[in-house]
């Protein structure tokens, strides 16, 4: 009993402390101290400070036989520099179903700018006539306004309410901003009949995270179908669940190197309507299981229904591409036909934009159109091919356990051939058979078939092997000459082709040799497999190097040439979110060079080997002098691409060591 009493007491104290932390903020109640904020998350470089950002969502019965959402938002921002003046322009999205009943309404808007003038607080109110309406399309409009008299050092404040009939669109909330936030809070009260999936993102702990239940009654008026008759009144009573989340002193979110998308890591909370419970036995599921969802998608004309049709119009084309007795060769020819003849208009699409026959004829479509056409052709050829849904890296990671289609934004094809499985993306014009672009490797994908299994697409599972070899020898005039040979890995080859295919050799040579020491010149550029996308791309060119006219007593030479890491990839002293590399690094640099004529080695870097987290990665820098030659091997290798925040300091120090080692020079002294 003592233990239970202690736990209850601790919970009471925590709630009490949280309540004490909550600021008492009311519109227009600005104090002089608000203009001179000090906080551990604020520094002199911040162009703005979000003093408070508070919102709530509640439900109420409406006059149309249903529920409405009431979203209230109150925000206060200190503008410190001109670069943050954009904060004073506010856009509020309002959805419409084409009639008054299904239109969101903006109410209770007030906004003001505050500043100190001659020692007095001055308020400039927004003129309601300055609130503009911008119609985006038939379903979306934007109410937009800019607060008046913006100047450095002012405070802007606004609040409004939006009444919405779309309870399936319970607003999410983002706590973190591009600027520091001193207080961010969101309260949601949900009636007993609604079941929402609530997902939290980010790594900042909540200052307040508490829920309560309260008996509430909702009055819903059901319009009569007979003109002149009064509406029916439905009263629903039961427990409503109210949750409040708040965070104090939130640092500005700063995107750093190797981050897939900020939405994965910025502190926010998201809601998805999962079910409506009219009674214990009458439940309407908005989100179904994956088996039901996949079955629905297979019958959906906007997704994959067409691939199961006869599609006789594909017969001749498929017959022309078939290779007798070789299923892999046939599949590859069909893939290449689509890849080389079709243009993708949109790489962010999970639904068809047009019938497959139109895509086939027009030779253009979004990523779903193109890869669904590929799937249909493979099925027409007699192969087991199905579509696969995924979310690209910039779209964010998905909740694998819940069949939420709006998490996904990309479609690829999957085909099985005698025990072999190939994942295909014909929407990219410079990609090899069975390869996927790096942005598809975002942890997992989902097969849309009778058995909607997960497909692992983890960046830890793919590696990019780059090998560079440089040889330098002395010519008869005492100059140095040699050659460069680089074999690019799969993903480096993709990037190289995307960047340089179609450009002249002179332009390519100029860019890829940038960074060499002074006195180096290049010629005879040769690129193999530029247009053969299934093979790694190789680059070769001749090098000439003038190490000086022989009069220098000492020559300093960096044996890494331009291939070393000059700066640490990880700048920040700490990091709250993971490091997400696109693939496992595997980089080898080899140098063999003759010692310049008339010189000897006075000083040379020392060899070193360093492991990262025991066996998760390694770096070696092995250098040796053998006779008149110097040989160097620098190799960086990782077994993983995703690193947890607790690994960040070790990773940063690891790359710091690499940068230091790659900067070391050989000292040649004249004989």
KOLPAMI-845735 format. One record per residue (C-alpha): x, y, z; residue in one letter. Coordinates in steps of 0.1 Angstrom, whole numbers, padded with zeros to 4 digits, always signed. Each point is the difference from the previous one (the first is absolute). Example, Ala and Ser with C-alpha at 12.3 -4.5 7.8 and 13.67 -1.06 7.14 Angstrom:
BEGIN
+0123-0045+0078A;+0014+0034-0007S;
//
This chain:
BEGIN
+0000+0000+0000X;+0029+0024+0008X;+0014-0006-0035X;-0034+0008-0017X;-0004+0031+0022X;+0035+0013-0010X;-0008-0006-0038X;-0033+0019+0004X;+0017+0028+0018X;+0027+0003-0027X;-0026+0001-0027X;-0018+0028+0019X;+0032+0019+0004X;+0010-0004-0037X;-0034+0013-0010X;+0003+0029+0024X;+0035+0009-0012X;-0012-0002-0036X;-0029+0023+0008X;+0025+0025+0016X;+0021-0001-0032X;-0030+0009-0022X;+0002+0037-0009X;-0032+0021+0004X;-0002+0016-0035X;-0029+0021-0012X;-0003+0019-0032X;+0013+0036+0002X;+0015-0004+0035X;+0036+0009-0011X;+0026+0011+0026X;+0033+0018-0004X;+0019-0031+0010X;-0014-0018-0031X;+0022+0022-0022X;+0033-0010+0018X;-0002-0038+0003X;+0027-0021+0015X;-0002-0038-0003X;+0024-0029-0002X;-0012-0008-0035X;+0004+0036-0014X;+0032+0016-0013X;+0008+0033-0016X;-0002-0014-0035X;-0036-0010+0002X;-0021+0022-0023X;-0032-0007+0018X;-0012-0017+0032X;-0034-0017+0003X;-0011+0012+0034X;-0030-0023+0001X;-0019-0022-0024X;-0032-0015+0015X;-0029-0018-0016X;-0029-0022+0008X;-0025-0022-0019X;-0035-0009+0013X;-0030-0017-0014X;-0036+0013-0001X;-0032-0012-0015X;-0012+0019-0030X;-0032+0007-0018X;+0007-0024-0028X;-0003-0033+0018X;+0036-0004+0009X;+0030+0013+0019X;+0022+0030-0007X;+0035+0008+0011X;+0009+0034+0016X;+0037+0008-0003X;+0012+0030+0019X;+0035+0014-0004X;+0019+0028+0018X;+0036+0009-0009X;+0024+0027+0012X;+0034+0007-0017X;+0028+0024+0007X;+0015+0012-0033X;+0037+0009+0006X;+0014+0003-0035X;-0014+0008-0035X;+0008-0035-0012X;-0030-0012+0022X;-0025+0025-0014X;-0017-0029-0019X;-0014-0011+0034X;-0023+0029-0002X;-0018-0015-0030X;-0025-0026+0010X;-0018-0025-0022X;-0030-0021+0012X;-0012-0028-0022X;-0038-0006-0003X;-0015-0030-0017X;-0033-0001-0018X;-0022-0028-0012X;-0018+0023-0025X;-0028+0011+0023X;-0005+0020+0032X;-0006-0031+0021X;+0034-0015-0009X;+0021+0032+0001X;+0024+0009+0028X;-0005+0034+0015X;+0025+0025+0015X;-0013+0019+0030X;+0011+0022+0029X;+0031+0012-0018X;+0020+0028+0017X;+0036+0010-0006X;+0022+0028+0012X;+0036+0013-0001X;+0015+0013+0032X;+0032+0022+0004X;+0015+0024+0024X;+0000+0037-0011X;+0012+0028+0022X;-0002-0024+0030X;-0036-0009-0007X;-0016-0032-0012X;-0016+0006-0034X;-0026-0024-0016X;-0008+0000-0037X;-0030-0022-0007X;-0006-0019-0032X;-0027+0015-0022X;-0025-0028-0008X;-0002+0014-0036X;+0036-0010-0004X;-0008-0037+0004X;+0001-0014-0036X;-0015-0032-0014X;+0020-0020-0026X;-0018-0029-0017X;+0024-0028-0007X;-0025-0024-0015X;-0036-0011+0004X;+0008-0017+0033X;+0025+0024+0016X;+0003+0037+0007X;+0024+0020+0021X;-0007+0029+0023X;+0031+0021+0001X;+0010+0031+0019X;+0032+0020+0009X;+0002+0017+0033X;+0005+0038-0002X;+0030+0022+0008X;+0026-0028+0002X;+0034+0011+0012X;+0030-0015+0018X;-0008-0005+0037X;-0038-0002-0004X;-0023-0027+0013X;-0027-0014-0022X;-0030-0019+0015X;-0030-0016-0016X;-0028-0024+0008X;-0028-0015-0019X;-0024-0030+0000X;-0009-0023-0029X;-0032-0020+0001X;+0002-0031-0022X;-0024-0028-0009X;+0030-0023-0008X;+0006-0018+0032X;+0022-0025-0019X;+0024+0029-0003X;+0007+0006+0037X;+0029+0025-0002X;+0035-0012+0008X;+0023+0022+0020X;+0036+0009-0004X;+0018+0012+0031X;+0034+0007-0015X;+0007+0029-0024X;+0028+0015-0020X;+0003+0025+0029X;+0002-0007+0037X;-0034-0006+0017X;-0004+0009+0036X;-0033-0017+0005X;-0021-0022-0024X;-0032-0017+0011X;-0028-0020-0015X;-0032-0013+0016X;-0024-0024-0017X;-0033-0011+0013X;-0015-0031-0018X;-0035-0014+0005X;-0004-0036+0011X;-0012-0012-0034X;+0032+0009-0019X;+0032-0020+0000X;+0031+0018-0012X;+0035-0014-0005X;+0023+0025+0017X;+0037+0000-0010X;+0028+0021+0015X;+0031+0009-0018X;+0033+0016+0011X;+0023-0003+0029X;-0009+0028+0024X;-0017-0010+0033X;-0034+0014+0008X;-0003+0025+0027X;-0037-0009+0003X;-0014-0032-0012X;-0033-0007+0018X;-0034-0013-0008X;-0034+0000+0018X;-0035-0012-0006X;-0031+0021+0004X;-0037-0008-0006X;-0013+0021-0028X;-0032+0004-0019X;-0001+0008-0038X;-0031+0013-0017X;-0004-0008-0037X;-0028+0013-0021X;-0011-0021-0029X;-0017+0020-0028X;-0034-0012-0010X;-0004-0013-0035X;-0035+0017-0001X;+0000+0037-0006X;-0015+0020+0028X;+0004-0029+0025X;+0022+0006+0031X;+0033-0018+0002X;+0005-0030+0023X;+0023+0004+0029X;+0024-0028+0010X;+0018+0001+0033X;+0032-0020+0006X;+0015-0002+0034X;+0031-0018+0013X;+0036+0005+0010X;+0021+0023-0021X;+0038-0004+0002X;+0020+0032+0003X;+0038-0001-0005X;+0025+0029+0004X;+0035-0001-0013X;+0024+0029+0005X;+0037+0006-0003X;+0020+0028+0016X;+0032+0016-0014X;+0002-0017-0034X;+0032+0005-0020X;-0003+0010-0036X;+0000-0030-0023X;+0031+0001-0022X;+0003-0025-0028X;+0035-0015-0001X;+0018-0023-0024X;-0013-0035-0006X;-0037+0005+0010X;-0027-0015-0022X;-0027+0025+0009X;-0007+0024+0029X;-0035-0014+0004X;+0015-0033+0014X;+0017+0018+0028X;-0016+0034+0007X;-0021-0002+0032X;-0036-0003-0010X;-0032-0020+0006X;-0022-0015-0027X;-0036-0014+0000X;-0017-0025-0022X;-0037-0009+0003X;+0001-0038+0005X;-0037-0009+0008X;-0034+0014+0010X;-0017-0020+0027X;-0037+0006-0002X;-0005-0028+0025X;+0019-0030+0013X;-0013-0021-0029X;-0001+0027-0027X;+0035+0012-0008X;+0009+0017-0033X;+0037-0006-0008X;+0016+0029-0019X;+0034-0017+0001X;-0002-0037-0009X;+0027-0027+0004X;+0025-0005-0028X;-0018-0030-0015X;-0033+0019-0004X;+0018+0031-0013X;+0021-0019-0025X;-0032-0018-0012X;-0017+0034-0005X;+0030+0014-0019X;+0000-0030-0024X;-0036+0009-0009X;+0006+0038-0001X;+0000+0014-0036X;+0023+0028+0013X;+0026-0025+0011X;+0006-0035-0013X;-0034-0013-0013X;+0011+0004-0036X;+0031-0023+0003X;-0024-0029+0007X;-0021+0008-0032X;+0007-0018-0033X;+0018+0030-0015X;+0000-0014-0035X;+0013+0032-0014X;+0034-0009+0016X;+0002-0034-0018X;+0020+0010-0030X;+0025+0021+0019X;+0006-0026+0026X;+0004-0027-0027X;+0026+0021-0018X;+0020+0003+0032X;+0000-0036+0011X;+0032-0020-0002X;-0005-0037-0006X;+0009-0021+0031X;+0016+0028+0020X;-0024+0015+0025X;+0025+0024+0016X;+0010+0013-0035X;-0037+0006-0009X;-0006+0018+0033X;+0030+0021-0006X;-0011+0009-0035X;-0035+0010+0012X;+0016+0021+0028X;+0024+0017-0024X;-0028+0007-0025X;-0019+0019+0027X;+0030+0017+0015X;+0014+0012-0033X;-0032+0011-0017X;-0021+0015+0028X;+0003+0033+0019X;-0010+0004+0036X;-0019+0032+0007X;-0003-0004+0038X;+0021-0020+0024X;-0024+0005+0029X;-0031-0021-0008X;-0017-0031+0012X;-0031+0002-0022X;-0004-0003-0037X;-0006+0033-0018X;-0015-0016-0031X;-0009-0034-0015X;+0030-0023-0007X;-0009+0000-0037X;+0004+0038-0001X;+0033-0002+0018X;+0011-0026-0026X;-0010+0022-0029X;+0012+0033+0013X;+0033-0013+0014X;-0003+0022+0030X;-0015-0003+0035X;+0008+0002+0037X;+0021-0026+0018X;-0031-0021+0008X;-0012+0001-0037X;+0034-0011-0013X;+0008-0028+0025X;-0036-0013-0001X;+0003-0002-0038X;+0032-0019+0005X;-0018-0024+0023X;-0028-0004-0024X;+0024-0009-0028X;+0019-0025+0021X;-0033-0017+0010X;-0010+0000-0037X;+0033-0019-0007X;-0011-0026+0025X;+0021+0010+0030X;-0010+0004+0037X;+0002+0038+0003X;-0016+0022+0026X;+0002+0037+0010X;+0018+0011+0031X;-0008+0031+0021X;+0028+0020+0017X;+0008+0033+0015X;+0031+0018-0013X;+0025+0014+0025X;-0011+0035-0005X;-0036-0010+0007X;+0008-0015+0034X;-0001-0034+0017X;-0032-0019+0003X;-0018-0018+0028X;+0003-0035-0013X;-0027-0015+0022X;-0028+0022-0012X;-0015+0001-0036X;+0001+0038-0004X;+0002+0006-0037X;+0008+0037+0003X;+0034-0010+0015X;+0010-0012-0035X;+0010+0020-0031X;+0018-0024-0024X;-0007-0032-0019X;+0025-0025-0014X;-0004-0035-0015X;+0009-0034+0014X;+0005-0031-0022X;+0009-0036+0009X;+0019-0021-0025X;+0008-0036+0010X;+0009+0009+0036X;+0016+0033-0008X;-0017+0032+0011X;+0006+0033-0018X;-0012+0035+0011X;-0003+0022-0030X;-0004+0038-0005X;-0003+0009-0037X;-0009+0036+0008X;+0037+0010+0003X;+0017+0004-0034X;+0036-0009+0011X;-0005-0030+0023X;+0010-0036-0004X;-0022-0031+0000X;-0008-0010+0036X;+0014+0032+0014X;-0019+0026+0020X;+0010+0037+0007X;+0013+0007+0035X;-0032+0019+0010X;-0020-0032-0002X;+0021-0016+0028X;-0021+0013+0028X;-0002-0030+0023X;-0029-0019-0016X;-0026-0003-0027X;-0033-0019-0003X;-0010-0026-0027X;-0036+0005-0012X;-0012-0035-0006X;-0020-0027+0017X;+0029-0003+0025X;+0010+0036+0006X;+0034-0007+0015X;+0026+0025+0010X;+0031+0005-0021X;+0031+0011+0017X;+0016+0030-0016X;+0025+0010+0026X;+0030+0023-0008X;+0021-0023+0022X;-0006-0028-0026X;+0017+0019-0029X;+0036+0009-0006X;+0017+0023-0024X;+0035-0011-0009X;+0022+0028-0014X;+0036-0009-0010X;+0025+0027-0012X;+0035-0007-0011X;+0027+0026-0009X;+0034-0008-0014X;+0028+0026-0004X;+0035-0006-0014X;+0029+0022-0010X;+0005+0008-0037X;+0033+0007-0018X;-0003+0037+0007X;-0004-0005+0038X;-0037+0008-0002X;-0027-0024+0013X;-0026-0017-0021X;-0025-0027+0006X;-0036-0010-0001X;-0032+0001+0019X;-0024-0030+0001X;-0033+0002+0019X;-0026-0028+0002X;-0032+0015+0014X;-0024-0019+0021X;-0036-0006-0010X;-0014+0031+0016X;+0030+0022-0009X;-0005-0011-0036X;-0036+0010+0001X;+0009+0035+0013X;+0028+0004-0025X;-0024-0009-0029X;-0027+0023+0012X;+0025+0028+0003X;+0021-0004-0031X;-0017-0021-0026X;-0004+0022-0032X;+0028+0024+0010X;+0033+0004-0019X;+0032-0016+0012X;+0017+0034+0005X;-0028+0010+0023X;+0001-0033+0019X;+0038+0001+0003X;+0000+0035+0014X;-0025-0009+0027X;+0014-0034+0011X;+0036+0012+0003X;-0009+0031+0020X;+0020-0001+0033X;+0033-0013-0013X;+0031+0018+0012X;+0015+0027-0021X;+0022-0012-0028X;-0022-0030-0010X;-0014-0003-0035X;-0022-0027-0016X;-0009-0015-0034X;-0015-0030-0017X;-0032-0004+0020X;-0016-0033-0005X;-0033-0011+0016X;-0012-0036-0003X;-0036-0013+0004X;-0014+0036-0002X;-0032-0013-0016X;+0002-0036+0011X;-0020+0004+0032X;+0004-0035+0013X;+0038+0004+0005X;+0021+0022+0022X;+0013+0031-0017X;+0038+0004-0002X;+0020+0032-0006X;+0035+0002-0014X;+0023+0029-0009X;+0037+0008-0003X;+0017+0022+0025X;+0030+0022-0003X;+0015+0017+0031X;+0026+0027+0003X;+0014-0003+0035X;+0021+0031-0005X;+0031+0010-0020X;+0023-0019+0023X;+0013+0031+0018X;-0023-0005+0031X;+0019-0014+0030X;-0032-0015+0014X;-0032-0012-0017X;-0032-0006+0020X;-0023-0025-0016X;-0033-0014+0011X;-0002-0036-0013X;-0039+0001+0002X;+0001+0026-0029X;-0037+0010-0002X;-0015-0031+0014X;+0003+0006+0037X;-0026+0012+0025X;+0008+0037+0005X;-0028+0007+0024X;-0018-0020+0026X;-0034-0011-0013X;-0014+0006+0035X;+0003+0036+0012X;-0023+0002+0030X;+0014-0008+0034X;-0032-0021+0008X;-0029-0015-0019X;-0034-0011+0012X;-0010-0021-0030X;+0016-0028-0019X;+0026+0002-0028X;-0016-0015-0031X;+0025-0007-0028X;-0015-0011-0033X;+0021-0031-0001X;+0030-0017+0017X;+0032+0018-0009X;+0028-0020-0016X;+0027+0022-0014X;+0035-0010-0009X;+0027+0023-0013X;+0033-0014-0013X;+0031+0021-0009X;+0033-0012-0014X;+0026+0026-0008X;+0037+0004-0006X;+0019+0024+0022X;+0007+0031-0021X;+0034+0000-0016X;+0027+0017+0021X;-0020-0003+0032X;-0002-0023+0030X;-0027-0006+0025X;+0006+0022+0031X;-0032-0006+0017X;-0031-0022-0006X;-0034-0006+0017X;-0002-0030+0023X;-0023-0029-0008X;-0031-0004+0021X;-0030-0023+0004X;-0031+0010+0019X;-0032-0020+0006X;-0034+0015+0005X;-0021-0015+0028X;+0021-0032+0000X;-0010-0015-0034X;-0027+0023-0014X;+0026+0019-0021X;+0036+0006-0005X;+0025+0025-0015X;+0035-0009-0010X;+0028+0022-0013X;+0030-0021-0010X;+0030+0017-0015X;+0034-0014-0007X;+0032+0008-0018X;+0015-0028-0021X;+0031+0009-0018X;-0007+0030-0022X;-0038-0004+0003X;-0026+0011+0025X;-0032-0021+0003X;-0031+0011+0018X;-0033-0016+0007X;-0029+0019+0017X;-0031-0021+0006X;-0033+0011+0017X;-0025-0028+0006X;-0033-0002+0018X;-0023-0030+0006X;-0030+0023+0007X;-0015+0032-0013X;-0023+0010+0029X;+0016+0012+0033X;-0019+0007+0032X;+0003+0034+0017X;+0021-0016+0027X;+0026-0010-0027X;+0003+0036-0012X;+0029+0012+0022X;+0021-0031-0009X;-0009+0004-0037X;+0009+0037+0000X;+0034-0008+0017X;+0006-0028-0024X;-0004+0023-0031X;+0020+0026+0018X;+0029-0024+0001X;-0005-0008-0037X;+0001+0037-0009X;+0032+0005+0021X;+0017-0030-0016X;-0010+0009-0036X;+0015+0035+0006X;+0035-0014+0008X;+0027+0006-0025X;+0032-0017-0013X;+0031+0023+0003X;+0025-0005-0028X;+0034+0016+0005X;+0025+0007-0027X;+0030-0023-0001X;
//
